[in-house]
């Protein structure tokens, strides 16, 4: 009498593991790219909100952008807006800074940090001009 054996052979198991490995090797870089892009989009939104806060500061402080940064210098981390992205807390992916300021102009930067490092900075000024450090990560060459 013949008995039915149930289960997988070693060859079948190795083929299944190989297929899963190939799929993971294909999908992981795409997943990582999606994460980088979503964090960049979050930083872009934070820069836009930061620019709005600078405009509010301008209206409240005698038509001047000066004094919106922490400390005596007019550049550096802001005191009128959170200095990290994500704004609500969590692992920091970008640091927000005021990179240049005068009475009537400002330039804000989002500088990548941690896992986002190497993505290139994002920049926004009082006129709404947007630029980034790595053109390949921008939508339109040098503008996001």
C-alpha positions in Angstrom: 0.0 0.0 0.0 1.2 3.4 -1.0 1.2 6.3 1.6 0.6 9.9 0.6 3.3 12.2 1.9 2.4 15.8 2.4 4.7 18.7 2.6 7.3 20.6 0.5 10.5 19.3 -0.8 13.7 21.2 -0.2 13.9 22.2 -3.8 10.4 23.7 -3.7 11.2 25.6 -0.6 14.4 27.0 -2.1 12.5 28.1 -5.2 9.9 29.9 -3.1 12.6 31.7 -1.0 14.5 32.7 -4.2 11.3 34.2 -5.7 10.6 36.2 -2.5 14.2 37.4 -2.5 14.0 38.6 -6.1 10.7 40.4 -5.5 12.2 42.1 -2.4 15.2 43.2 -4.3 13.0 44.8 -6.9 10.5 46.5 -4.6 12.7 47.8 -1.8 14.5 50.5 -3.8 11.1 51.7 -5.1 9.7 51.7 -1.5 12.8 53.7 -0.3 12.4 56.2 -3.1 8.7 56.7 -2.1 9.7 57.4 1.5 12.3 60.0 0.4 9.8 61.7 -1.8 7.1 61.9 0.8 9.5 63.3 3.4 10.7 65.9 0.8 7.0 66.9 0.2 6.5 67.3 3.9 9.6 69.6 4.1 8.2 71.6 1.2 4.9 72.1 3.0 6.8 73.1 6.2 8.8 75.7 4.2 5.6 77.2 2.8 4.1 77.4 6.3 7.4 78.9 7.6 7.3 81.5 4.9 3.7 82.4 6.0 5.0 82.7 9.6 7.7 85.1 8.3 5.1 87.2 6.5 3.1 87.4 9.7 6.3 88.4 11.6 6.9 91.1 9.0 3.4 92.5 9.5 3.7 92.5 13.3 7.2 93.9 13.5 7.2 97.2 11.6 7.7 95.8 8.2 10.9 93.9 9.0 11.9 90.3 8.8 14.8 90.9 11.2 14.6 89.2 14.6 12.8 86.0 13.6 15.8 83.8 14.4 17.0 82.5 17.7 19.8 84.5 19.4 21.5 87.7 18.4 22.2 86.6 14.8 19.4 87.2 12.3 20.1 83.8 10.6 19.9 80.3 12.0 17.1 78.4 13.6 13.8 80.2 13.8 12.2 81.3 17.0 8.8 81.9 15.3 8.4 78.4 13.8 9.5 74.9 14.7 13.0 74.2 13.5 12.6 70.6 12.5 10.5 68.5 10.1 8.2 66.8 10.9 6.8 69.7 12.8 4.7 67.6 15.0 7.7 65.7 16.3 9.2 62.3 15.6 12.4 61.5 13.9 13.9 64.6 12.3 14.3 64.5 8.6 15.0 68.2 7.8 16.2 71.1 9.8 14.6 74.5 9.0 16.8 77.6 9.1 16.8 81.2 8.1 19.8 81.3 5.8 19.7 85.0 4.8 17.6 87.9 6.0 17.4 91.6 5.7 14.7 94.2 6.5 12.7 93.3 3.4 14.0 89.9 2.2 14.5 86.4 3.6 15.7 83.0 2.4 14.6 79.9 4.2 16.2 76.5 3.9 15.3 72.9 4.8 18.5 71.0 5.2 18.2 67.1 5.1 19.4 65.1 8.1 19.4 61.5 9.2 18.0 59.1 6.7 17.2 61.9 4.4 20.8 63.2 4.2 22.1 63.3 0.7 18.7 64.4 -0.7 19.8 68.0 -1.1 18.5 71.2 0.6 15.3 73.0 -0.3 15.1 76.8 -0.4 12.3 79.4 -0.5 12.5 83.2 -0.4 10.1 86.0 0.3 9.1 86.2 -3.4 8.1 82.5 -3.5 11.1 81.5 -5.5 11.9 77.8 -4.9 15.2 76.0 -5.4 16.9 72.8 -4.4 20.4 71.5 -3.9 20.1 68.5 -6.1 18.4 69.2 -9.5 17.5 65.5 -9.9 15.3 65.6 -6.8 13.5 68.7 -8.1 10.4 68.6 -10.3 11.6 71.3 -12.7 15.4 71.1 -12.7 16.2 73.6 -10.0 12.7 74.4 -8.7 10.4 72.2 -6.6 
